[in-house]
Amino acid sequence: MQFVMDWQTSLQAVFKSISDVLTAGIAITSFSILLFSITFKLHDRVTNLFTMILVCVVLIFGADAFATVYQRAEELEIILRIYWFGIIILPAAYYQFSDAILAMTGKPSRGKRKAFGVFFMFLSLFFLLTLPTEYLLGQLVVDQLPAPYLRRTLLSDIFIAYFIIALVFSWYNLIRTLNRTITPTSRRRMRYLVVGAVGPVIGSFPYLLFSSDFAAKETLLFWFLSALINVLVGILIVLIAYAVAFFGFTWPDRAIKSRLFRWLMRGPAVASLTLALTTMIRRLSDIVHMDLAALEILTMVSTIVLLEYLITIFAPYWERMFFYGADRYELEVIRTLEDRLLTRNDLIQFLELILATLCDRLRTPGAFIIIKNGSGNDLLTKIGKIRSIDKKVKDLSKYINQGAKLSHLQKWKGLCLIPLTYEEENVEILLGVIGIQSIRISSLAEDQLKAIERLISRAVLALRDRRRQEKLFISLDILTPQVSVIQNLMAAGRFDRPGVLDEEIPLSNKEVVFKWVKDALAHLWGGPKFSSNPLLQLTIIQEHVEKSDETVSNALREVLREAIQYLKPQGDRQFTTEWILYNILNLKYLEGMKVKDIARRLAISEADFYRKQRVAISSVASRIIEMENELRQT
């Protein structure tokens, strides 16, 4: 009999440890998905409400995990009330989330649905106000197995009724959403969402409030069911996160799956497994009465490093196998493009190596290289000491622009010139010129001449590759807005079929356009807020590209300049009130002056400057909207 009791006690301890680890794992997973959501997703209604649900889950399971660590009654009561804070918010957040999902299928929130949403929000607010009191929850019970809990009251029974009713209405909305989806893909993902939506509910329901006597008698069964439910909840939370991920991203499906998979593996998977192993060692230390702190630290460090290593090694194979499908070859080519690109800095480093080798072989103190850049020439790099380098480069550029025919190892104003050329369709094309100082061509040995030819051929190869890549960049710059439009339409139409009929740019929302204009002006000469700005999708930008054959980025700069010029009054430039809006934009964004200097020049305070700057940017946004609407109507 004693053996059976010992066996049950040991098994109970095992299930309790598993349940505790899984509880902490769910909190970690939910927090990780929460960070993923607020960092990468678009902030629309669906993703914002799902973020609120994740906050509730983090509070519930995080408090549950901390309750296993603390022993003092005062601390436990605070933790359990935080636990209930998450439970109280959850029903209203769930209903609003289901309503937002249904609205995305073309069934907007009106009438009864909207009234129910407001009613549930007020109910949750009411219960939150009663949380610090003993009306909602009674005294703390700490001396009864299996775990501490707050006593049940009449108001808590009313809350549970509200909890269940709100969730029934939420699932009704989700079922309606499922019935409104048509395509097999959207129906499959909606099934995932409906099934996954069960997870946070069954994991957050306060079972001890109604089954404390049963749990005290059947402690082994309680911890076994707790561990089982936590396993199920963890799986369902990942499932609903996967389904909701397709609502908040403009990325293609494969990118959503791949990035979410990596995020979950590097975050929750690594953290949860590390926590499980260290918890097992800590519990083992209590059983055998030995100090295993060193082993615990070693296990923690080695687990993190080993898992990160395995994810780095095997993640590309898993992604190719499960996410890429028939597009595997194209994606592999694009993925390896970054490693194969020859950037401007790479080109300069390589050509510096070429020049250094030339100087060593020819025993000359210095050399430089200029390259053709449109209708002009630029000094790309130089090495060593060259007298009057700026003047020589300027004179050489004029000499080249005059159409002079350069020969190999040509003498010119104390320099030896080596043209960098290649043939294309029987036409010799000049890429650039290397200038070498103070060498006697007649005294060059045969091995030196061969070395020059070899080094020049490599320099030509690098410059040709760089020119090809620049053409590729221009093509990508032109394609990016169109691809963005397609991805936005795909994101809109995943669950919302009318979404693919929406305007490319929501010009009716002036505040949104104002933000885009402000971002574009802030990064006018380069930056992520400019290169990925939604304004690049405007029709006026595409028309500029077609007419002037320039890049999309330059076309946007030109449109912004035109909009700023539109604010310019007639006549000569002055620093009067009439000119202040134009002067602010011109001096700050086009001339690049600092705010203090502009305020001093315009005789206004910095606070007044920022107020007027907002008015000026708003005027530019209005002008761009006007230009776009005029073009769309023609």
C-alpha positions in Angstrom: 0.0 0.0 0.0 2.9 2.3 0.9 4.5 1.5 -2.5 1.3 2.5 -4.3 1.1 5.8 -2.5 4.7 6.6 -3.2 4.2 5.7 -6.8 1.2 8.0 -7.1 3.0 10.8 -5.3 5.9 10.5 -7.7 3.7 10.4 -10.7 1.8 13.4 -9.4 5.0 15.3 -9.1 6.0 14.4 -12.6 2.6 15.5 -14.1 2.8 18.7 -12.0 6.3 19.5 -13.3 5.2 18.8 -16.9 2.1 21.1 -16.4 4.2 23.9 -14.9 6.8 23.7 -17.7 4.0 23.7 -20.3 2.2 26.6 -18.6 5.5 28.7 -18.8 6.0 27.5 -22.4 2.5 28.7 -23.5 3.3 32.1 -21.9 6.6 32.3 -23.7 5.0 31.2 -27.0 2.2 33.7 -26.7 4.6 36.5 -25.8 6.8 35.6 -28.8 3.8 35.6 -31.2 2.7 38.9 -29.6 6.1 40.5 -30.4 6.0 39.0 -33.9 2.5 40.6 -34.4 3.3 44.1 -33.1 6.6 44.2 -34.9 5.9 42.9 -38.4 2.2 43.0 -39.0 0.0 45.8 -40.5 -2.0 47.4 -37.7 -5.5 46.8 -38.9 -8.5 45.8 -36.8 -8.1 42.0 -37.0 -4.4 42.0 -36.0 -4.9 44.6 -33.3 -7.6 42.5 -31.7 -5.6 39.3 -32.0 -2.8 41.1 -30.3 -5.2 41.9 -27.4 -6.1 38.2 -27.1 -2.4 37.4 -27.0 -1.9 40.0 -24.2 -4.7 38.2 -22.2 -3.1 34.8 -22.8 0.3 36.1 -21.7 -1.2 37.6 -18.5 -3.2 34.4 -17.7 -0.4 31.8 -18.3 2.4 34.1 -17.1 0.6 34.7 -13.8 -0.2 30.9 -13.6 3.5 30.2 -14.1 4.7 32.7 -11.5 2.1 31.4 -9.0 4.1 28.1 -8.9 7.2 30.0 -7.7 5.9 32.4 -5.1 4.7 31.2 -1.6 3.7 34.3 0.3 0.0 34.9 0.5 0.3 38.6 -0.4 2.3 37.9 -3.5 0.1 35.0 -4.6 -3.1 37.2 -4.3 -1.6 39.9 -6.5 -0.5 37.3 -9.1 -3.9 35.6 -9.1 -5.7 39.0 -9.6 -3.4 39.7 -12.6 -4.5 36.2 -13.8 -8.1 37.3 -13.5 -7.4 40.6 -15.2 -6.5 38.6 -18.4 -9.6 36.4 -18.0 -12.0 39.4 -17.7 -10.7 41.1 -20.8 -10.7 37.9 -22.9 -14.5 37.6 -23.7 -14.9 41.1 -25.1 -11.6 40.9 -27.0 -12.8 37.5 -28.4 -16.1 38.8 -29.6 -14.6 41.9 -31.2 -12.0 39.7 -32.9 -14.7 37.4 -34.3 -16.7 40.4 -35.5 -13.6 41.9 -37.3 -13.0 38.5 -39.0 -16.6 38.4 -40.2 -16.4 42.0 -41.4 -13.4 41.1 -43.6 -15.6 38.7 -45.6 -17.8 41.6 -46.7 -20.2 41.6 -43.8 -19.6 44.9 -42.0 -20.3 45.3 -38.3 -23.7 47.0 -37.9 -26.8 46.9 -35.8 -27.0 44.0 -33.3 -23.3 42.9 -33.8 -22.0 46.4 -33.0 -24.4 46.7 -30.0 -23.3 43.4 -28.6 -19.6 44.4 -29.0 -20.2 47.6 -27.1 -22.3 45.8 -24.4 -19.5 43.2 -23.9 -16.9 45.9 -23.5 -18.9 47.7 -20.8 -19.5 44.4 -19.0 -15.7 43.6 -19.0 -15.0 47.1 -17.8 -17.5 46.6 -14.9 -15.9 43.4 -13.8 -12.5 45.0 -14.0 -13.6 47.7 -11.6 -14.8 45.0 -9.1 -11.5 43.0 -9.4 -9.6 44.8 -6.6 -12.6 44.2 -4.2 -13.9 40.9 -2.8 -17.2 41.2 -4.6 -15.9 39.4 -7.7 -13.4 37.1 -6.0 -13.3 36.0 -2.3 -10.4 35.3 0.0 -7.2 33.5 -1.1 -7.1 29.8 -0.4 -3.5 28.5 0.0 -3.8 25.5 2.3 -5.8 23.2 -0.1 -4.5 21.1 -2.8 -3.7 21.1 -5.7 -2.9 24.9 -6.1 -3.8 28.3 -4.5 -7.0 30.0 -5.8 -9.5 32.8 -5.0 -12.9 31.8 -3.6 -16.0 31.9 -5.7 -18.7 34.5 -5.1 -22.1 35.3 -6.6 -20.6 37.9 -8.9 -18.0 35.4 -10.2 -20.9 33.1 -11.2 -22.4 35.9 -13.1 -19.1 36.6 -14.8 -18.7 33.0 -15.8 -22.2 33.1 -17.4 -21.1 36.3 -19.3 -17.8 34.5 -20.2 -19.6 31.6 -21.8 -22.3 33.7 -23.6 -19.7 36.0 -25.1 -17.7 33.1 -26.4 -20.8 31.4 -27.8 -21.6 34.6 -29.8 -17.9 34.7 -30.9 -17.9 31.2 -32.2 -21.2 31.9 -34.0 -19.5 34.8 -35.8 -16.5 32.5 -36.7 -18.9 29.8 -38.0 -20.6 32.4 -40.2 -17.2 33.5 -41.4 -16.3 30.0 -42.3 -19.6 29.6 -44.3 -18.9 32.8 -46.2 -15.5 31.7 -47.4 -15.5 30.0 -50.8 -12.0 29.1 -52.0 -10.5 25.9 -50.7 -7.4 27.7 -49.3 -9.4 30.3 -47.4 -11.8 27.7 -46.0 -8.9 25.6 -44.8 -7.3 28.5 -43.0 -10.6 29.5 -41.5 -11.1 26.0 -40.2 -7.6 26.3 -38.6 -8.7 29.6 -37.0 -12.1 28.2 -35.7 -10.4 25.2 -34.2 -7.4 27.2 -32.9 -9.8 29.7 -31.3 -10.7 27.0 -28.8 -7.2 26.9 -27.3 -7.0 30.2 -25.3 -10.5 29.6 -24.0 -10.0 26.1 -22.6 -6.6 27.1 -21.2 -7.9 30.2 -19.5 -11.1 28.9 -17.9 -10.8 29.0 -14.1 -11.5 25.4 -13.4 -10.5 25.6 -9.7 -13.3 28.0 -9.1 -15.9 25.2 -9.6 -13.9 22.0 -9.0 -11.6 22.7 -6.0 -13.1 19.8 -4.0 -12.7 17.3 -6.8 -9.2 18.6 -7.6 -8.2 18.2 -3.9 -9.4 14.5 -3.9 -8.1 13.5 -7.3 -4.9 15.5 -7.4 -3.1 13.0 -9.7 -6.0 13.2 -12.2 -6.1 17.0 -11.9 -2.4 17.4 -12.8 -2.6 14.8 -15.6 -5.6 16.7 -17.2 -3.8 20.0 -16.6 -0.7 18.7 -18.5 -2.9 17.3 -21.3 -4.9 20.5 -21.7 -1.7 22.6 -21.7 -0.3 20.5 -24.6 -3.5 21.0 -26.5 -3.6 24.7 -25.8 0.0 25.2 -26.9 -0.8 23.5 -30.3 -4.0 25.4 -30.8 -2.4 28.8 -30.0 0.2 28.1 -32.7 -2.6 27.0 -35.0 -4.6 30.2 -34.6 -1.5 32.3 -34.9 -0.7 30.6 -38.2 -4.2 31.3 -39.5 -4.3 34.9 -38.3 -0.9 35.6 -39.8 -2.4 35.7 -43.3 -4.6 38.6 -42.3 -1.9 41.0 -41.3 0.8 40.7 -43.9 1.3 41.8 -47.5 4.0 39.1 -47.8 3.4 36.1 -50.0 2.2 33.0 -48.3 5.6 31.2 -48.4 7.3 34.2 -46.7 4.6 34.2 -43.9 5.1 30.5 -43.3 8.8 30.7 -43.4 9.3 33.7 -41.1 6.7 32.5 -38.6 8.3 29.1 -38.5 11.8 30.6 -37.9 10.4 32.9 -35.3 8.7 30.1 -33.4 11.7 27.8 -33.6 14.3 30.4 -32.5 12.0 31.9 -29.8 9.4 29.7 -28.1 10.9 26.3 -29.0 14.4 27.2 -27.8 13.2 29.0 -24.6 10.6 26.3 -23.7 13.0 23.4 -24.1 15.7 25.2 -22.2 13.3 26.0 -19.4 12.1 22.3 -19.3 15.6 20.9 -19.0 16.7 23.4 -16.3 13.5 22.8 -14.4 14.1 19.0 -14.5 17.6 19.5 -13.2 16.4 21.8 -10.4 13.7 19.3 -9.3 16.2 16.5 -9.5 18.5 18.5 -7.3 15.7 18.7 -4.6 15.1 15.0 -4.8 18.7 13.8 -4.5 19.7 16.7 -2.1 22.7 17.7 -4.2 23.8 21.1 -5.5 23.4 20.9 -9.3 23.6 24.6 -10.0 26.7 24.2 -12.2 25.0 21.4 -14.3 21.9 23.6 -14.6 23.9 26.5 -16.0 25.9 24.2 -18.3 22.6 22.6 -19.6 21.0 26.0 -20.2 24.0 27.4 -22.2 24.6 24.2 -24.2 20.9 23.8 -25.0 20.5 27.3 -26.4 23.7 27.1 -28.4 23.0 23.6 -29.8 19.4 24.3 -30.7 20.3 27.6 -32.4 23.0 25.7 -34.3 20.6 23.0 -35.4 18.0 25.5 -36.5 20.6 27.4 -38.6 21.7 24.2 -40.2 18.4 22.5 -40.9 15.9 25.4 -41.3 16.8 26.0 -45.0 16.1 22.3 -45.8 12.8 22.3 -43.9 11.7 25.5 -45.7 12.6 24.2 -49.1 10.8 21.0 -48.4 7.6 22.4 -46.9 7.2 26.0 -48.0 8.8 26.6 -51.4 7.0 24.0 -53.5 7.4 24.4 -57.3 9.1 27.8 -56.9 12.1 26.2 -55.2 14.7 27.0 -58.0 13.6 30.6 -58.5 13.7 31.3 -54.8 17.1 29.7 -54.4 18.5 31.9 -57.2 17.1 35.1 -55.5 18.3 34.0 -52.1 21.9 33.5 -53.3 21.8 36.8 -55.1 22.8 38.8 -52.0 26.0 36.7 -51.5 26.9 37.2 -55.2 26.3 40.9 -55.5 29.2 43.2 -56.2 28.3 46.4 -54.2 29.9 49.7 -54.8 32.1 49.2 -51.7 33.1 45.7 -52.9 34.0 47.2 -56.3 36.1 49.9 -54.7 37.9 47.4 -52.5 38.6 45.2 -55.5 39.9 48.0 -57.7 42.1 49.3 -54.9 43.7 45.9 -54.8 44.2 46.1 -58.6 45.8 49.6 -58.3 48.0 48.5 -55.4 49.2 45.5 -57.4 49.9 47.8 -60.5 51.9 50.2 -58.3 53.9 47.4 -56.9 54.7 45.8 -60.2 55.5 49.1 -62.0 57.2 50.7 -59.0 55.1 53.9 -59.2 54.0 56.1 -56.3 50.3 56.3 -57.1 47.4 55.5 -59.4 43.7 56.3 -59.7 40.7 55.2 -61.6 37.8 57.2 -63.0 34.6 55.6 -64.3 32.0 56.7 -66.8 28.8 57.8 -65.1 26.1 58.8 -67.5 27.4 61.9 -69.3 30.2 62.6 -66.8 33.1 60.9 -65.1 33.7 60.2 -61.4 36.8 59.5 -59.5 36.1 56.0 -58.1 39.2 55.4 -56.0 42.9 56.3 -55.8 45.9 54.9 -54.1 49.3 56.4 -53.1 50.3 60.1 -53.7 49.5 62.0 -56.9 50.2 65.6 -57.3 47.2 67.9 -58.1 44.9 64.8 -58.3 41.6 66.9 -58.4 42.8 69.1 -61.3 44.2 66.1 -63.2 40.9 64.2 -62.8 38.9 67.3 -63.9 41.1 67.8 -67.0 41.0 64.1 -67.8 37.2 64.1 -67.6 37.1 67.0 -70.1 39.5 65.2 -72.4 37.4 62.1 -72.4 34.1 64.0 -72.9 35.6 65.7 -76.0 35.6 62.3 -77.6 39.3 61.7 -77.4 40.4 58.2 -78.6 42.5 56.7 -75.8 45.2 54.1 -76.6 46.8 51.5 -74.4 49.5 53.0 -72.1 49.0 56.5 -73.5 51.1 59.3 -72.2 49.1 62.4 -71.1 50.2 65.3 -68.9 52.7 63.3 -66.9 50.3 60.3 -66.5 50.1 56.9 -68.2 46.5 56.3 -69.2 45.1 52.8 -69.5 41.5 52.7 -70.9 39.1 50.1 -69.6 37.1 49.0 -72.6 35.2 46.0 -73.9 33.5 45.2 -77.2 29.8 44.7 -77.6 28.3 44.0 -81.1 31.6 45.2 -82.7 31.4 48.5 -80.8 34.1 49.4 -78.3 32.6 50.8 -75.0 34.6 52.8 -72.5 34.0 51.9 -68.9 36.7 54.0 -67.3 40.3 55.0 -67.3 43.2 54.1 -65.0 45.8 56.8 -64.5 49.3 55.9 -63.3 51.9 58.4 -62.3 55.6 58.6 -63.3 56.4 55.4 -65.3 58.6 55.0 -68.4 56.6 52.9 -70.8 59.7 52.0 -72.9 61.4 50.5 -69.9 58.6 48.0 -69.0 59.6 44.4 -69.1 57.5 41.7 -70.8 56.3 40.2 -67.5 55.2 43.7 -66.4 53.2 44.2 -69.6 51.5 40.7 -69.2 50.7 41.6 -65.5 49.1 44.9 -66.7 47.0 43.1 -69.2 45.8 40.5 -66.7 45.0 43.2 -64.1 43.2 45.4 -66.6 41.1 42.4 -67.8 40.0 41.8 -64.2 39.2 45.4 -63.6 37.1 45.4 -66.8 35.3 42.3 -65.6 34.4 43.9 -62.3 33.2 47.1 -63.9 31.0 45.2 -66.4 29.5 43.1 -63.7 28.8 46.2 -61.7 27.1 47.9 -64.7 24.9 44.9 -65.2 23.9 44.9 -61.6 23.0 48.6 -61.8 20.7 47.8 -64.6 19.2 45.0 -62.5 18.7 47.5 -59.6 16.9 49.9 -61.9 14.6 47.1 -63.0 13.9 46.1 -59.4 13.3 49.7 -58.5 10.7 49.9 -61.3 9.1 46.6 -60.5 8.9 47.1 -56.7 5.7 49.3 -56.6 3.9 47.0 -59.0 4.8 43.9 -57.0 3.7 45.8 -53.8 0.3 46.4 -55.4 -0.1 42.8 -56.3 0.9 41.7 -52.8 -1.4 44.2 -51.2 -4.3 42.9 -53.4 -3.4 39.3 -52.5 -3.4 40.2 -48.8 -6.8 42.0 -49.2 -8.4 39.1 -51.1 -7.2 36.2 -48.9 -10.5 36.4 -46.9 -12.1 39.5 -48.2 -13.1 38.9 -51.8 -14.3 42.5 -52.5 -10.9 43.6 -51.2 -9.2 43.0 -54.6 -11.5 45.7 -56.0 -10.2 48.4 -53.6 -8.1 51.4 -54.8 -4.4 50.8 -55.0 -3.9 53.9 -52.7 -6.6 55.0 -50.2 -6.5 58.7 -51.2 -9.7 59.4 -49.3 -7.7 59.1 -46.0 -5.7 62.3 -46.0 -4.0 61.5 -42.7 -2.6 58.4 -44.2 -1.3 60.2 -47.3 0.1 63.0 -44.9 2.2 60.3 -43.1 3.5 58.9 -46.4 4.5 62.3 -47.6 6.2 63.1 -44.3 8.1 59.8 -44.4 9.1 60.4 -48.0 10.4 63.9 -47.3 12.3 62.7 -44.2 14.2 60.1 -46.3 14.1 62.2 -49.6 17.7 61.4 -50.4 17.6 57.7 -49.5 16.3 55.5 -46.7 13.7 52.8 -46.0 10.8 55.2 -45.6 11.4 56.4 -49.1 12.4 53.3 -51.0 9.3 51.3 -49.7 6.9 54.3 -49.5 3.4 53.5 -50.7 3.4 56.7 -52.8 5.6 54.8 -55.3 2.4 53.0 -56.4 0.7 56.3 -57.5 -0.3 56.6 -61.1 1.5 59.9 -61.4 4.7 58.2 -60.5 4.3 55.5 -63.1 3.5 58.2 -65.7 6.7 60.1 -64.8 8.7 56.8 -65.2 7.2 56.2 -68.7 7.7 59.7 -69.9 11.2 60.5 -68.6 12.6 56.9 -68.5 13.9 57.5 -65.0 13.8 55.3 -61.9 10.7 55.2 -59.7 12.6 56.8 -56.8 13.7 59.8 -58.9 10.1 60.1 -60.2 8.8 60.4 -56.7 11.4 63.0 -55.9 10.3 65.0 -58.9 6.6 64.8 -57.9 7.5 66.0 -54.4 9.5 68.9 -55.9 6.6 69.8 -58.1 4.2 69.7 -55.1 6.5 71.9 -53.1 7.0 74.3 -56.1 3.2 74.6 -56.3 3.3 76.3 -52.8 5.8 78.9 -54.1 4.2 82.4 -54.5 4.9 84.4 -57.7 7.8 86.8 -57.9 11.3 86.8 -56.4 12.0 84.8 -53.3 11.3 86.6 -50.0 11.3 85.7 -46.3 7.8 87.0 -45.6 4.7 85.3 -44.2 3.3 84.6 -47.7 6.5 82.6 -48.5 6.9 80.8 -45.1 5.4 77.4 -46.1 7.4 77.1 -49.3 10.6 78.3 -47.5 10.2 75.8 -44.7 10.0 72.8 -47.1 12.6 74.1 -49.5 15.2 75.0 -46.8 14.7 71.8 -44.8 14.2 69.1 -47.4 15.7 70.4 -50.6 18.6 72.4 -49.2 19.1 70.2 -46.1 19.4 73.0 -43.5 19.0 72.4 -39.8 15.8 73.3 -37.9 17.6 75.9 -35.7 19.2 77.6 -38.7 15.8 77.7 -40.6 14.0 79.1 -37.5 16.6 81.8 -37.1 16.5 82.7 -40.8 12.7 82.9 -40.9 12.6 84.7 -37.5 10.2 82.2 -35.9 10.5 79.9 -32.8 11.2 76.2 -33.2 7.7 75.4 -31.9 6.1 77.6 -34.5 8.4 76.1 -37.1 7.0 72.6 -36.4 3.4 73.8 -36.5 3.9 75.5 -39.8 5.9 72.5 -41.1 2.8 70.3 -40.5 0.6 72.7 -42.4 3.2 72.8 -45.3 3.4 69.0 -45.5 -0.4 68.8 -45.4 -0.5 71.2 -48.3 1.9 69.0 -50.2 -0.2 65.9 -49.5 -3.3 67.7 -50.7 -1.6 68.7 -53.9 -0.4 65.2 -54.6 -3.9 63.8 -54.0 -5.2 66.5 -56.4 -2.6 65.6 -59.1 -3.4 61.8 -58.7 -7.2 62.3 -58.9 -6.8 64.5 -62.0 -4.8 61.8 -63.7 -7.2 59.1 -62.8 -10.1 61.0 -64.2 -8.5 61.5 -67.6 
